[in-house]
Amino acid sequence: MSKFTIKPLVLAMAASMLPAVSYAQDAADAELEEVIVTGSFRASLANALNTKRNSANNVDAIVAEDMGKMPDLNLAESLQRVPGVAITREGGEGRNITVRGLGPGFSATTLNGMEVPSSTGGLDSSGGVNRGRSFDFNVFASELFNKIILNKSSKGSLEEGGLASTVELYSAKPFDNPGPHAVIGGSMAVDNLTGEDDPRVVGMFSNTFADDKFGVLVSFAQSERNIRQEGFGSVRYTSPHDNSKRKFPVNDSAVDIQGTANPLANYPIYDSSSPLFQEELLTDELREQLQNKKLDFMLFPRLPRMDSFSTDQERTGVTGSFQFRPNDRMEFTLDYLNSQLSTEVTSYNFFAQFRNVFNTTTPTSIVLDDAGRVAVAGEFTGVSPRSESRGQFSDTEFEQVVLSGKIDLTDNLKLDVMFGNANVVHDEEQYRFNLDALNASYTNPAAPRRQAINGLNPTYFSYDFRANSDIAEMTYGFDITDPLNFHFTGPTIQKDIVDRDNDTFRSDLTWDLDESSVKTGVIFNERNISSERYQPVAGSITEPVARVSTGSGSAFILPITEATRGLVTTLSAVTNGYGDAVNPPGGFPTDFVIADFAATRAAYNAGSFELQKNSGQTFDITEETAGAYVEYNRNMELAGMPLMVNGGLRYVETEVTSLGVAGESESKLTNDYAEWLPSANATLEVVEDFVVRLSANRNLTRPGLASMTATVNATPVNGNVSVGNPALNPTIADAIDLGFEWYFAEEAVLGITFFRKDIDSFVLGKVVNTTLTPELRNIIGSAYPQYNPNSPSYDPNVVSLDGNWNINTSVNSKGSTLDGYEISYQQPFTFLPSALEGLGMFANYTYVSSETTYETSFGDVKGPLTGLSENSYNYGVYFEREQFGARLVVNGRDDYVTAIPGSDLNYSENTSGPTRVDMSAFYNITENVKVSLEVINLTEEDERLYTTGPQASGGDLNLVREINNTGREISLGLRATF
């Protein structure tokens, strides 16, 4: 699905400016001294360094090694080599960037001069459909681009929105490199988990005609990628007490407990000797529970489970650029880019359920940690295991058309105009089929039941983290690979369509004077996001197998029988060697029953959908912005030292209209605001090749689009509900950068930049754990079929409408100060003897410090910004000669917070900072033919997520939420240029 529209306002304004118009790169960029890319990584580094040195503001750049050849296979992974940039990966591939401690939503991304949207779905359990402002770089093949510029400080002519950074992407143009050129290449990749071959093909043709008056460039890139990600998950820790005040059905005296339970360590709010003591909460009933049922306050894994994710991905990209230069004073460009991403994610999880069922689960033996806070091992009866089979089948299409032109009105007056449209549509069907273990007995003696093995109680379950603190040994009292032990329970079947559309018109006028220039311009944007949630057509879902009465009233089960075995299979039948990637302990199960997706989907008659108007994921938001600026640039001398000065002032107005549904009623809310954004940049060459750079500016980031919905969205199985807030205001920051750059040799630099941002407020989630209001209760009860006993989607294990829920909304909270510094170094070692000729190195290190105030159920708490790693680094060594070359790159970052407060009354959710090692090499068979080798995740680094314990205790623990591995990818390629 795609569309290209130019709004009438844009057409009218464009018509008033043409027939001769232009919009190219920023005027300062046009003055850069270009370094010709010669097809080497070293030349790419040199070209990027030249861009940085000559820029008015603080920028870093990544430049293609050759036509259609960026330094990395993924744009996000190229950006992580820039000082201050860290990336988040999903399915082993870079998706988003964090810049100087500020998350993906604080960076804006432009493509060929206009801000563009990008939305994909998640590739693993940490992902999801992107409805916000963060940019998903994994939509695009890197071969479609020839330059990336990352602006870390602002200027008047740079569009607002990137408080952390503005990333400028540029596709290739025929006038960049006149004459006939062609590239064709391909590669074959394989990873050590799937063992499947992943082809990648790229082609590009460019030529100019009629004395370089006409130019045409077309490119094509296509790739396939098969990923397997496997591991273990707890899906967060919680206590019975934090799970809606549930209790185990037995007192501590009935349990064999090793260790001394210390409930007040988890809940100092109940400790009269603690400064956190809240006396009003300590009822007589609670005092008794703290004495006789201390296990109710211990932490247990909510869903200890085996995880297996498989992703099949196909990415196709096409670009076209057509340029016309009728004379030396005019140039017109039409750019087109289309990228399509097709993804099939199948995930299989098997877990014992403690979530929401502590009150029916009986502990028989518990081993506590030394602090008496966490159950590191335990044996239980009454456990209800579940096999969860999920499928996410999505198609994403991005399309952009940009028409630009430039005209020299006089010798020193230039006009640039651009208008364009960018559209991205993400269409995703989601299926979750649950297979719950049968009960050990039913009132109806004819009903099938769970069969015990090894002399155990069929409802027995044990876990043990003592051999491996991240991966539990687990034992079940029945055969988890026998389909006859299972029955179907409420599935989740839904479809999401997210359609994002941006229209932009921009006009800039530059007046060049003797030693200076004045630039002014206007810009108009209309951004729209339409999100639609679809549910199965009413009455279309059928029960996959025959009902069997349990003998208790009208209750029934949907058991697997010999006749319906074909609806299920086992993990070992669809994947080989599960568990090998994470090296689990010996008692870790490696096979279990799963649903056969095709057969089960057919049995449910799933696949036909209708719009769910009252869903919290159905909304429409339109954001219109109008901006104007003036900018002054001057090259001069100060006491004989070259000085480049840039100053600007930008004014922008924003109007937001949010359409949604609250219950059965449509809701329309609006908001508007205006801001003045000044900026100043100065670069002083104190002595030859030693530059001092100073930048000061004000910038903003608008609230995430999904946070401004006029809707209600709930997750019944976890008891989470979110309510949108269209009245949110932007986050505004005053920033200052002070940098020192020593270009001590050709193609070399040693630099340090200090930075500070005073941020007025953050848009943060406010979570209250309480019962639903009558209005929310009615909305959720009517909108979610999990609460309808007559629906095939009915699920008795969801949180009760009368229970406690985590009610989440977004608010403008307190601000913060962010401080840090970056150190960067780059040098080819030309001083070495000839035997080592071609050796070079690049390295950078970033330190960032900041915290802000978060609202939790236990009051305000201080914590780091989400996505902020205090320390991050990147370094690489390359050896490159005309005939062959290789490089090794290491990238690492500290642990970082992903959510405060965390779900399930956890203080926070965090991710362990990975250290990734990648390498590449090439050999030139001839002057025009090159063979290459790429190795991604050379050391097979794990990805680990964790939680930090109860909000009531301040988050001082490190409890695994998920650990997984995607293995190592190796790619061998061949490329020819003509």
Secondary structure, 3 states (H helix, E strand, C coil): CCCCCCCHHHHHHHHHHCCCCCCCCCHHHHCCCCCCCCCCHHHHHHHHHHHHHHCCCCEEEEECCECCECCCCCHHHHHCCCCCEEEEEECCEEEEEEECCECHHHEEEEECCEECCCCCCCCCCCCCCCCCCCCCHHHCCHHHEEEEEEECCCCCCCCCCCCCEEEEEEECCHHHCCCCEEEEEEEEEEECCCCCEEEEEEEEEEEEECCCCEEEEEEEEEEEEEEEEEEEECCCEECCCCCCCCCCCCCHHHCEEECCCCHHHHCHHHCCCCCCCCHHHCCHHHHHHHHHCHHHHCEEECCCEEEEEEEEEEEEEEEEEEEEEEECCEEEEEEEEEEEEEEEEEEEEEEEECCCCHHHCEEEEEEECCCCCEEEEEEEECCEEEEEEEEEEEEEEEEEEEEEEEEECCCCEEEEEEEEEEEEEEEEEEEEEEEEECCCCCCCCCCCCCCECCCCCCCCEEEECCCCCCCCEEEECECCCCHHHEEEEEEEEEEEEEEEEEEEEEEEEEEECCCEEEEEEEEEEEEEEEEEEEEECCCCCCCCCCCEECCCCCCEEEECCHHHHHHEEEHHHHCCCCCHHHCCCCCCCCCCEEECHHHHHHHCCCCCEEECCCCCCCEEEEEEEEEEEEEEEEEEEECCEEEEEEEEEEEEEEEEEEEEEECCEEEEEEEEEEEEEEEEEEEEEEECCEEEEEEEEEEEECCCHHHHCCCEEEECCCCEEEECCCCCCCEEEEEEEEEEEECCCCCCEEEEEEEEEEECCCEEEEEEEEECCHHHHHHHHHHCHHHCCCCCCCCCCCCCCCCEEEEEEEEECCCEEEEEEEEEEEEECCCCCHHHCCEEEEEEEEEEECEEEEEECCEEEEEECCCCCCEEEEEEEEEECCCEEEEEEEEEECCEEEECCCHHHECCEEECCCEEEEEEEEEECCCCEEEEEEEECCCCCCEEEEECCEHHHCCCCCEEEEEEECCCEEEEEEEEEC
